[in-house]
Amino acid sequence: QSNDSKCFNTTSCVALSLYYFCYYCSLQVINKMAIDPAKSIPAFFAGQSIFLTGATGFLGKTFIDKVLRSCPDIREIFVLIRPKKGLSINQRLETILKLP
């Protein structure tokens, strides 16, 4: 048996080999696709509708801001807002719309 085959008998060596294999394959796919995120994201969302939960949270507000600024051809954004902490849906929406 070679040293390589002995290495694959241990769980840690198998996990490490699998990690490097997946990492290498991911790099190859990305290189072949030549992804340009600045062009692909607006193109992906062009003419699309988005349904977003969690729109009143930090990530939701940030996502909406980013999408509206960088994807001018987005069709519409639907948000699900629920009453929370004694505030109605309308009160929570008004609070969000007042933010800069």
DRENTORKOL-3810 file (N, C-alpha, C; in nm, 4 decimals):
REM DRENTORKOL-3810
@n.u->0.0828; n.v->-0.1196; n.w->0.0000; ca.u->0.0000; ca.v->0.0000; ca.w->0.0000; c.u->0.0862; c.v->0.1245; c.w->0.0000
@n.u->0.0470; n.v->0.2213; n.w->-0.0776; ca.u->0.1206; ca.v->0.3475; ca.w->-0.0796; c.u->0.0754; c.v->0.4351; c.w->0.0360
@n.u->0.1517; n.v->0.5402; n.w->0.0602; ca.u->0.1153; ca.v->0.6337; ca.w->0.1665; c.u->-0.0180; c.v->0.7023; c.w->0.1375
@n.u->-0.0471; n.v->0.7254; n.w->0.0088; ca.u->-0.1731; ca.v->0.7910; ca.w->-0.0269; c.u->-0.2933; c.v->0.7065; c.w->0.0126
@n.u->-0.2884; n.v->0.5763; n.w->-0.0128; ca.u->-0.4025; ca.v->0.4916; ca.w->0.0201; c.u->-0.4186; c.v->0.4774; c.w->0.1707
@n.u->-0.3087; n.v->0.4825; n.w->0.2471; ca.u->-0.3190; ca.v->0.4785; ca.w->0.3930; c.u->-0.3869; c.v->0.6046; c.w->0.4449
@n.u->-0.3608; n.v->0.7177; n.w->0.3810; ca.u->-0.4204; ca.v->0.8434; ca.w->0.4242; c.u->-0.5721; c.v->0.8374; c.w->0.4125
@n.u->-0.6236; n.v->0.7733; n.w->0.3091; ca.u->-0.7676; ca.v->0.7705; ca.w->0.2879; c.u->-0.8393; c.v->0.6762; c.w->0.3835
@n.u->-0.7655; n.v->0.6072; n.w->0.4687; ca.u->-0.8289; ca.v->0.5218; ca.w->0.5680; c.u->-0.8699; c.v->0.5998; c.w->0.6918
@n.u->-0.8291; n.v->0.7243; n.w->0.7037; ca.u->-0.8673; ca.v->0.8039; ca.w->0.8200; c.u->-0.9729; c.v->0.9059; c.w->0.7798
@n.u->-1.0622; n.v->0.9307; n.w->0.8706; ca.u->-1.1721; ca.v->1.0236; ca.w->0.8432; c.u->-1.1221; c.v->1.1636; c.w->0.8137
@n.u->-1.0224; n.v->1.2108; n.w->0.8873; ca.u->-0.9744; ca.v->1.3472; ca.w->0.8667; c.u->-0.9098; c.v->1.3638; c.w->0.7299
@n.u->-0.8372; n.v->1.2629; n.w->0.6835; ca.u->-0.7757; ca.v->1.2713; ca.w->0.5504; c.u->-0.8819; c.v->1.2711; c.w->0.4412
@n.u->-0.9851; n.v->1.1916; n.w->0.4588; ca.u->-1.0932; ca.v->1.1875; ca.w->0.3606; c.u->-1.1644; c.v->1.3223; c.w->0.3564
@n.u->-1.1933; n.v->1.3773; n.w->0.4724; ca.u->-1.2621; ca.v->1.5061; ca.w->0.4785; c.u->-1.1776; c.v->1.6159; c.w->0.4156
@n.u->-1.0489; n.v->1.6153; n.w->0.4446; ca.u->-0.9598; ca.v->1.7167; ca.w->0.3887; c.u->-0.9484; c.v->1.7013; c.w->0.2373
@n.u->-0.9377; n.v->1.5792; n.w->0.1900; ca.u->-0.9302; ca.v->1.5552; ca.w->0.0460; c.u->-1.0587; c.v->1.5991; c.w->-0.0236
@n.u->-1.1722; n.v->1.5707; n.w->0.0382; ca.u->-1.3007; ca.v->1.6111; ca.w->-0.0182; c.u->-1.3122; c.v->1.7630; c.w->-0.0231
@n.u->-1.2659; n.v->1.8298; n.w->0.0814; ca.u->-1.2676; ca.v->1.9764; ca.w->0.0861; c.u->-1.1867; c.v->2.0343; c.w->-0.0300
@n.u->-1.0635; n.v->1.9861; n.w->-0.0474; ca.u->-0.9784; ca.v->2.0378; ca.w->-0.1551; c.u->-1.0351; c.v->2.0056; c.w->-0.2929
@n.u->-1.0943; n.v->1.8871; n.w->-0.3070; ca.u->-1.1557; ca.v->1.8507; ca.w->-0.4345; c.u->-1.2708; c.v->1.9457; c.w->-0.4680
@n.u->-1.3594; n.v->1.9715; n.w->-0.3709; ca.u->-1.4735; ca.v->2.0613; ca.w->-0.3929; c.u->-1.4264; c.v->2.2034; c.w->-0.4197
@n.u->-1.3244; n.v->2.2471; n.w->-0.3468; ca.u->-1.2698; ca.v->2.3813; ca.w->-0.3665; c.u->-1.2145; c.v->2.3954; c.w->-0.5081
@n.u->-1.1379; n.v->2.2956; n.w->-0.5513; ca.u->-1.0800; ca.v->2.2975; ca.w->-0.6859; c.u->-1.1899; c.v->2.2974; c.w->-0.7917
@n.u->-1.2901; n.v->2.2125; n.w->-0.7755; ca.u->-1.3997; ca.v->2.2059; ca.w->-0.8728; c.u->-1.4757; c.v->2.3378; c.w->-0.8784
@n.u->-1.4980; n.v->2.4002; n.w->-0.7633; ca.u->-1.5676; ca.v->2.5289; ca.w->-0.7602; c.u->-1.4904; c.v->2.6340; c.w->-0.8372
@n.u->-1.3596; n.v->2.6368; n.w->-0.8184; ca.u->-1.2778; ca.v->2.7337; ca.w->-0.8911; c.u->-1.2844; c.v->2.7102; c.w->-1.0408
@n.u->-1.2846; n.v->2.5840; n.w->-1.0812; ca.u->-1.2905; ca.v->2.5524; ca.w->-1.2236; c.u->-1.4231; c.v->2.5974; c.w->-1.2843
@n.u->-1.5325; n.v->2.5752; n.w->-1.2137; ca.u->-1.6642; ca.v->2.6157; ca.w->-1.2636; c.u->-1.6721; c.v->2.7673; c.w->-1.2746
@n.u->-1.6257; n.v->2.8376; n.w->-1.1723; ca.u->-1.6287; ca.v->2.9841; ca.w->-1.1737; c.u->-1.5439; c.v->3.0381; c.w->-1.2875
@n.u->-1.4256; n.v->2.9816; n.w->-1.3065; ca.u->-1.3384; ca.v->3.0274; ca.w->-1.4150; c.u->-1.4014; c.v->3.0033; c.w->-1.5518
@n.u->-1.4684; n.v->2.8905; n.w->-1.5697; ca.u->-1.5306; ca.v->2.8604; ca.w->-1.6983; c.u->-1.6492; c.v->2.9517; c.w->-1.7255
@n.u->-1.7242; n.v->2.9857; n.w->-1.6220; ca.u->-1.8426; ca.v->3.0688; ca.w->-1.6404; c.u->-1.8075; c.v->3.2161; c.w->-1.6558
@n.u->-1.6911; n.v->3.2557; n.w->-1.6089; ca.u->-1.6471; ca.v->3.3955; ca.w->-1.6157; c.u->-1.7557; c.v->3.4889; c.w->-1.5638
@n.u->-1.7965; n.v->3.4638; n.w->-1.4417; ca.u->-1.9044; ca.v->3.5409; ca.w->-1.3808; c.u->-1.8575; c.v->3.6823; c.w->-1.3494
@n.u->-1.9367; n.v->3.7792; n.w->-1.3900; ca.u->-1.9146; ca.v->3.9188; ca.w->-1.3533; c.u->-2.0354; c.v->3.9607; c.w->-1.2704
@n.u->-2.0239; n.v->3.9586; n.w->-1.1362; ca.u->-2.1395; ca.v->3.9872; ca.w->-1.0512; c.u->-2.2050; c.v->4.1213; c.w->-1.0799
@n.u->-2.1281; n.v->4.2202; n.w->-1.1210; ca.u->-2.1857; ca.v->4.3517; ca.w->-1.1476; c.u->-2.2849; c.v->4.3465; c.w->-1.2635
@n.u->-2.2643; n.v->4.2529; n.w->-1.3552; ca.u->-2.3540; ca.v->4.2401; ca.w->-1.4697; c.u->-2.4586; c.v->4.1314; c.w->-1.4482
@n.u->-2.4242; n.v->4.0236; n.w->-1.3801; ca.u->-2.5144; ca.v->3.9101; ca.w->-1.3712; c.u->-2.6293; c.v->3.9322; c.w->-1.2733
@n.u->-2.6083; n.v->4.0039; n.w->-1.1645; ca.u->-2.7150; ca.v->4.0237; ca.w->-1.0669; c.u->-2.8264; c.v->4.1117; c.w->-1.1236
@n.u->-2.7969; n.v->4.2293; n.w->-1.1795; ca.u->-2.9057; ca.v->4.3077; ca.w->-1.2401; c.u->-2.9752; c.v->4.2328; c.w->-1.3538
@n.u->-2.8999; n.v->4.1568; n.w->-1.4304; ca.u->-2.9597; ca.v->4.0795; ca.w->-1.5396; c.u->-3.0528; c.v->3.9716; c.w->-1.4849
@n.u->-3.0136; n.v->3.9089; n.w->-1.3746; ca.u->-3.0955; ca.v->3.8046; ca.w->-1.3131; c.u->-3.2286; c.v->3.8611; c.w->-1.2640
@n.u->-3.2257; n.v->3.9782; n.w->-1.2014; ca.u->-3.3464; ca.v->4.0366; ca.w->-1.1433; c.u->-3.4292; c.v->4.1175; c.w->-1.2432
@n.u->-3.3809; n.v->4.1416; n.w->-1.3626; ca.u->-3.4548; ca.v->4.2207; ca.w->-1.4621; c.u->-3.5890; c.v->4.1551; c.w->-1.4930
@n.u->-3.6963; n.v->4.2311; n.w->-1.4757; ca.u->-3.8304; ca.v->4.1815; ca.w->-1.5040; c.u->-3.8857; c.v->4.0847; c.w->-1.4015
@n.u->-3.8133; n.v->4.0615; n.w->-1.2934; ca.u->-3.8542; ca.v->3.9646; ca.w->-1.1924; c.u->-3.9303; c.v->4.0311; c.w->-1.0783
@n.u->-4.0123; n.v->3.9524; n.w->-1.0108; ca.u->-4.0790; ca.v->3.9945; ca.w->-0.8883; c.u->-4.0120; c.v->3.9224; c.w->-0.7723
@n.u->-4.0027; n.v->3.9905; n.w->-0.6588; ca.u->-3.9406; ca.v->3.9319; ca.w->-0.5399; c.u->-4.0427; c.v->3.9316; c.w->-0.4278
@n.u->-4.0518; n.v->3.8209; n.w->-0.3556; ca.u->-4.1324; ca.v->3.8126; ca.w->-0.2342; c.u->-4.0347; c.v->3.7981; c.w->-0.1190
@n.u->-4.0379; n.v->3.8929; n.w->-0.0257; ca.u->-3.9384; ca.v->3.8966; ca.w->0.0808; c.u->-4.0047; c.v->3.8909; c.w->0.2174
@n.u->-3.9612; n.v->3.7969; n.w->0.2987; ca.u->-4.0003; ca.v->3.7959; ca.w->0.4393; c.u->-3.8845; c.v->3.8550; c.w->0.5180
@n.u->-3.9134; n.v->3.9105; n.w->0.6321; ca.u->-3.8074; ca.v->3.9708; ca.w->0.7119; c.u->-3.7658; c.v->4.1071; c.w->0.6609
@n.u->-3.8532; n.v->4.1732; n.w->0.5887; ca.u->-3.8190; ca.v->4.3015; ca.w->0.5273; c.u->-3.7968; c.v->4.4126; c.w->0.6289
@n.u->-3.8475; n.v->4.3959; n.w->0.7503; ca.u->-3.8317; ca.v->4.5010; ca.w->0.8510; c.u->-3.7040; c.v->4.4855; c.w->0.9320
@n.u->-3.6359; n.v->4.3755; n.w->0.9152; ca.u->-3.5097; ca.v->4.3534; ca.w->0.9857; c.u->-3.3938; c.v->4.4203; c.w->0.9142
@n.u->-3.2779; n.v->4.4150; n.w->0.9764; ca.u->-3.1597; ca.v->4.4806; ca.w->0.9207; c.u->-3.1254; c.v->4.4274; c.w->0.7819
@n.u->-3.1178; n.v->4.2948; n.w->0.7683; ca.u->-3.0815; ca.v->4.2368; ca.w->0.6382; c.u->-3.1881; c.v->4.2627; c.w->0.5328
@n.u->-3.3148; n.v->4.2546; n.w->0.5724; ca.u->-3.4224; ca.v->4.2799; ca.w->0.4776; c.u->-3.4196; c.v->4.4217; c.w->0.4240
@n.u->-3.4016; n.v->4.5188; n.w->0.5138; ca.u->-3.3950; ca.v->4.6590; ca.w->0.4710; c.u->-3.2733; c.v->4.6830; c.w->0.3824
@n.u->-3.1616; n.v->4.6228; n.w->0.4186; ca.u->-3.0394; ca.v->4.6378; ca.w->0.3393; c.u->-3.0561; c.v->4.5747; c.w->0.2015
@n.u->-3.1181; n.v->4.4573; n.w->0.1973; ca.u->-3.1413; ca.v->4.3890; ca.w->0.0697; c.u->-3.2295; c.v->4.4732; c.w->-0.0218
@n.u->-3.3397; n.v->4.5249; n.w->0.0318; ca.u->-3.4304; ca.v->4.6068; ca.w->-0.0490; c.u->-3.3580; c.v->4.7294; c.w->-0.1030
@n.u->-3.2821; n.v->4.7960; n.w->-0.0173; ca.u->-3.2072; ca.v->4.9144; ca.w->-0.0594; c.u->-3.1109; c.v->4.8800; c.w->-0.1730
@n.u->-3.0362; n.v->4.7728; n.w->-0.1562; ca.u->-2.9366; ca.v->4.7327; ca.w->-0.2562; c.u->-3.0026; c.v->4.6950; c.w->-0.3890
@n.u->-3.1100; n.v->4.6191; n.w->-0.3820; ca.u->-3.1780; ca.v->4.5757; ca.w->-0.5040; c.u->-3.2373; c.v->4.6952; c.w->-0.5782
@n.u->-3.3000; n.v->4.7867; n.w->-0.5050; ca.u->-3.3609; ca.v->4.9028; ca.w->-0.5711; c.u->-3.2564; c.v->4.9937; c.w->-0.6345
@n.u->-3.1392; n.v->5.0027; n.w->-0.5726; ca.u->-3.0343; ca.v->5.0895; ca.w->-0.6269; c.u->-2.9578; c.v->5.0256; c.w->-0.7434
@n.u->-2.9400; n.v->4.8940; n.w->-0.7393; ca.u->-2.8533; ca.v->4.8304; ca.w->-0.8391; c.u->-2.9282; c.v->4.7540; c.w->-0.9481
@n.u->-3.0576; n.v->4.7363; n.w->-0.9329; ca.u->-3.1350; ca.v->4.6600; ca.w->-1.0311; c.u->-3.2527; c.v->4.7443; c.w->-1.0802
@n.u->-3.2274; n.v->4.8360; n.w->-1.1721; ca.u->-3.3327; ca.v->4.9287; ca.w->-1.2145; c.u->-3.4487; c.v->4.8623; c.w->-1.2890
@n.u->-3.4272; n.v->4.7438; n.w->-1.3419; ca.u->-3.5311; ca.v->4.6783; ca.w->-1.4211; c.u->-3.6114; c.v->4.5754; c.w->-1.3424
@n.u->-3.5999; n.v->4.5768; n.w->-1.2096; ca.u->-3.6775; ca.v->4.4838; ca.w->-1.1287; c.u->-3.8253; c.v->4.5187; c.w->-1.1425
@n.u->-3.9087; n.v->4.4177; n.w->-1.1504; ca.u->-4.0510; ca.v->4.4416; ca.w->-1.1763; c.u->-4.1227; c.v->4.4924; c.w->-1.0521
@n.u->-4.1138; n.v->4.4184; n.w->-0.9409; ca.u->-4.1812; ca.v->4.4575; ca.w->-0.8176; c.u->-4.1245; c.v->4.3792; c.w->-0.7002
@n.u->-4.1430; n.v->4.4346; n.w->-0.5817; ca.u->-4.1003; ca.v->4.3682; ca.w->-0.4587; c.u->-4.2216; c.v->4.3592; c.w->-0.3669
@n.u->-4.2546; n.v->4.2385; n.w->-0.3261; ca.u->-4.3603; ca.v->4.2156; ca.w->-0.2284; c.u->-4.2934; c.v->4.1865; c.w->-0.0948
@n.u->-4.3438; n.v->4.2469; n.w->0.0118; ca.u->-4.2877; ca.v->4.2204; ca.w->0.1440; c.u->-4.3977; c.v->4.1709; c.w->0.2369
@n.u->-4.3621; n.v->4.0763; n.w->0.3206; ca.u->-4.4534; ca.v->4.0246; ca.w->0.4219; c.u->-4.4170; c.v->4.0914; c.w->0.5539
@n.u->-4.5117; n.v->4.1662; n.w->0.6088; ca.u->-4.4892; ca.v->4.2340; ca.w->0.7367; c.u->-4.5977; c.v->4.1865; c.w->0.8325
@n.u->-4.5581; n.v->4.1505; n.w->0.9522; ca.u->-4.6543; ca.v->4.1063; ca.w->1.0528; c.u->-4.6537; c.v->4.2038; c.w->1.1700
@n.u->-4.7636; n.v->4.2088; n.w->1.2443; ca.u->-4.7630; ca.v->4.2932; ca.w->1.3637; c.u->-4.6624; c.v->4.2379; c.w->1.4647
@n.u->-4.5966; n.v->4.3269; n.w->1.5375; ca.u->-4.4952; ca.v->4.2815; ca.w->1.6321; c.u->-4.4744; c.v->4.3873; c.w->1.7398
@n.u->-4.4568; n.v->4.3432; n.w->1.8616; ca.u->-4.4280; ca.v->4.4301; ca.w->1.9764; c.u->-4.5289; c.v->4.5440; c.w->1.9898
@n.u->-4.6566; n.v->4.5116; n.w->1.9725; ca.u->-4.7619; ca.v->4.6110; ca.w->1.9902; c.u->-4.7810; c.v->4.7059; c.w->1.8741
@n.u->-4.7036; n.v->4.6914; n.w->1.7682; ca.u->-4.7168; ca.v->4.7777; ca.w->1.6505; c.u->-4.7937; c.v->4.7044; c.w->1.5408
@n.u->-4.8840; n.v->4.7771; n.w->1.4755; ca.u->-4.9591; ca.v->4.7176; ca.w->1.3648; c.u->-4.8699; c.v->4.7108; c.w->1.2406
@n.u->-4.9198; n.v->4.6449; n.w->1.1403; ca.u->-4.8463; ca.v->4.6344; ca.w->1.0139; c.u->-4.8221; c.v->4.7732; c.w->0.9554
@n.u->-4.9263; n.v->4.8561; n.w->0.9552; ca.u->-4.9131; ca.v->4.9914; ca.w->0.8995; c.u->-4.8123; c.v->5.0752; c.w->0.9776
@n.u->-4.8117; n.v->5.0627; n.w->1.1102; ca.u->-4.7159; ca.v->5.1381; ca.w->1.1914; c.u->-4.5728; c.v->5.0951; c.w->1.1610
@n.u->-4.5516; n.v->4.9663; n.w->1.1463; ca.u->-4.4167; ca.v->4.9175; ca.w->1.1148; c.u->-4.3733; c.v->4.9632; c.w->0.9760
@n.u->-4.4660; n.v->4.9617; n.w->0.8804; ca.u->-4.4348; ca.v->5.0071; ca.w->0.7451; c.u->-4.4016; c.v->5.1563; c.w->0.7447
@n.u->-4.4788; n.v->5.2358; n.w->0.8163; ca.u->-4.4521; ca.v->5.3799; ca.w->0.8242; c.u->-4.3144; c.v->5.4069; c.w->0.8833
@n.u->-4.2768; n.v->5.3307; n.w->0.9844; ca.u->-4.1452; ca.v->5.3465; ca.w->1.0469; c.u->-4.0345; c.v->5.3198; c.w->0.9458
@n.u->-4.0504; n.v->5.2164; n.w->0.8669; ca.u->-3.9490; ca.v->5.1813; ca.w->0.7668; c.u->-3.9402; c.v->5.2883; c.w->0.6586
@n.u->-4.0541; n.v->5.3367; n.w->0.6132; ca.u->-4.0551; ca.v->5.4346; ca.w->0.5043; c.u->-3.9974; c.v->5.5691; c.w->0.5464
@n.u->-3.9951; n.v->5.5968; n.w->0.6760; ca.u->-3.9385; ca.v->5.7226; ca.w->0.7254; c.u->-3.7862; c.v->5.7186; c.w->0.7336
@n.u->-3.7283; n.v->5.5994; n.w->0.7263; ca.u->-3.5825; ca.v->5.5874; ca.w->0.7350; c.u->-3.5170; c.v->5.6470; c.w->0.6114
@n.u->-3.3971; n.v->5.7059; n.w->0.6283; ca.u->-3.3273; ca.v->5.7646; ca.w->0.5124; c.u->-3.2789; c.v->5.6595; c.w->0.4136
END
